[in-house]
Amino acid sequence: MSFRFSDPLALSAGAGARLVLSLVLLALLWGGVAWARLA
C-alpha cells in the first residue's frame, strides 16, 4: 500500500476518515455508558 503524502486531497480525505471514525467510536462509547446508567 503506497500513499502519496504530497496530495492534499488524499491528506484531507484521510483526516476526514479518521475524524469520522473517532466520532463514531465516541458516540458508541457515550451510548454504552448512557445505556448502562439507564439499565
ABEGO torsion letter per residue (X at the ends): XBBBAABAAAAAAAAAAAAAAAAAAAAAAAAAAAAAAAX
